[in-house]
């Protein structure tokens, strides 16, 4: 399983802030040795938005971060799944993939379209 997490200046909640390095260490502890993990902070490293993440960014702006990919499939926008969920999704990421229709539906539900 190849996991990629895209951050924008780390991960921030109401009470805490985590750097890309801290996110890497936390998530790596959830994975098997054979799994790979890449954590990219776009404020430090260049990263190109794909079609789905660009669409999400157009509607949800900075709230899309973190983006989570498994085997190059977008599986989460705005949060990192917990350890159990991440490993379960990793068995069949296509089943949990986020589609253009999913993004448009949520944008419409939130009055953004």
Secondary structure, DSSP 8 states (H G I E B T S, - for coil): -EEEEEESSSEE-SS-EE-HHHHHHHHHTTS-TT-EEEEEETTTS-----HHHHHHHHHHGGGG-SEEEETTEEEEESS---HHHHHHHHT-GGGG---HHHHHHHHHHTT--
